[in-house]
Each structure stands twice: as C-alpha cells, then as structure tokens.
Amino acid sequence: MRKNPYERSPTLSTVLMVENMIDKHSGELSRTELWKKLPKKVMWQTYVVILDYLESINKIAFDRKDKIAYIWNPGLARKLRARKEISACTSPQK
C-alpha cells in the first residue's frame, strides 16, 4: 500500500483539538461547518485524515445529513473493562 504523498500527518494536539470540538458540538455541525469553527486553522487534507482516523476507531459517526456525532462512551468502556470476563482475558495467564 503506497502512502499518498499529499496526505498530511496530524499532530496529537491537532487530533485532540478536533476530537474535543466534535464532542462539544456532537450532532450539530457538518464536516465543513466544524472545520470552519476550529480554534486553530487546520489544512482540509489534515482534517480529513483526522476524521477518517476517529471514524475508524469508532469515536465518531456521520448521519444522513453529514452531521458529525461523537459516539465514544468512556464510562461504558470503563464498566466493560471492569467485568470479570473481560479483565480475565486481558490479564496475563498464570
């Protein structure tokens, strides 16, 4: 797989900035509207890479009107991790 030479590699702070804005405005804004409201300017290509990444790890989803929704639920993830069945699978075997 060849990497696109024009694809931008975002920094962690940029990814977190975009993720926090999506969380704050979940379900309200489209891709373009959110991009225009970011506190710092981000190149469109970089922004698209961030959205693709967040969607691939199931933190965001898009509705029919192209609105971005933040779907990650850290409280639920903590509860699931605390379950015996799951914690037994992640801990080293004795």
C-alpha positions as CSV (number, residue, x, y, z in Angstrom):
1,M,0.0,0.0,0.0
2,R,1.5,3.3,-1.1
3,K,1.1,6.3,1.1
4,N,-0.4,9.4,-0.6
5,P,2.4,12.0,-0.8
6,Y,-0.1,14.8,-0.3
7,E,-1.7,13.3,2.8
8,R,-1.0,15.2,5.9
9,S,0.1,13.7,9.2
10,P,-1.6,15.5,12.1
11,T,0.0,16.0,15.5
12,L,-1.6,14.6,18.6
13,S,-2.7,18.1,19.8
14,T,-4.5,18.7,16.5
15,V,-6.3,15.3,16.7
16,L,-7.3,16.1,20.3
17,M,-8.5,19.6,19.3
18,V,-10.7,18.2,16.6
19,E,-12.0,15.4,18.8
20,N,-12.9,17.8,21.6
21,M,-14.7,20.1,19.1
22,I,-16.7,17.1,17.8
23,D,-17.6,16.1,21.4
24,K,-18.7,19.7,22.2
25,H,-20.8,20.1,19.1
26,S,-21.9,16.5,18.6
27,G,-24.8,16.2,16.1
28,E,-24.9,19.9,15.4
29,L,-22.4,20.6,12.6
30,S,-21.4,19.1,9.3
31,R,-17.8,18.4,8.3
32,T,-17.3,21.8,6.7
33,E,-19.1,23.7,9.5
34,L,-17.0,22.1,12.1
35,W,-13.8,22.7,10.2
36,K,-14.6,26.4,9.9
37,K,-15.2,26.6,13.7
38,L,-11.9,25.0,14.8
39,P,-10.0,27.3,17.2
40,K,-6.8,26.8,15.1
41,K,-6.6,26.6,11.3
42,V,-6.1,23.1,10.0
43,M,-5.5,22.1,6.4
44,W,-8.5,20.4,4.9
45,Q,-6.4,17.3,4.0
46,T,-5.2,17.0,7.5
47,Y,-8.7,17.4,8.9
48,V,-10.0,14.6,6.6
49,V,-7.2,12.3,7.8
50,I,-8.3,13.1,11.4
51,L,-11.9,12.4,10.7
52,D,-11.0,9.1,8.9
53,Y,-9.0,8.1,12.0
54,L,-11.7,8.9,14.5
55,E,-14.3,7.1,12.5
56,S,-12.0,4.0,12.1
57,I,-11.6,3.7,15.9
58,N,-15.4,4.2,16.4
59,K,-15.3,7.6,18.2
60,I,-17.4,9.4,15.6
61,A,-20.1,8.7,13.1
62,F,-21.9,10.6,10.4
63,D,-25.7,10.9,10.0
64,R,-27.6,11.2,6.7
65,K,-27.3,14.9,6.7
66,D,-23.5,14.6,7.1
67,K,-23.6,15.9,10.7
68,I,-20.8,14.5,12.9
69,A,-21.7,12.8,16.2
70,Y,-19.4,11.8,19.0
71,I,-20.3,8.2,19.8
72,W,-17.4,7.2,22.2
73,N,-18.6,6.4,25.7
74,P,-15.6,6.3,28.1
75,G,-17.9,5.5,31.1
76,L,-19.3,2.4,29.4
77,A,-15.8,1.4,28.3
78,R,-14.6,1.5,32.0
79,K,-17.6,-0.6,33.1
80,L,-16.9,-3.2,30.4
81,R,-13.2,-3.3,31.3
82,A,-14.1,-4.0,34.9
83,R,-16.2,-7.1,34.1
84,K,-14.6,-10.4,35.2
85,E,-15.0,-12.0,31.8
86,I,-13.1,-9.1,30.1
87,S,-10.5,-8.5,32.7
88,A,-9.6,-12.2,32.8
89,C,-8.9,-12.1,29.0
90,T,-6.7,-9.0,29.3
91,S,-4.6,-10.1,32.3
92,P,-1.6,-12.3,31.8
93,Q,-2.3,-16.0,32.3
94,K,-0.8,-17.6,35.4
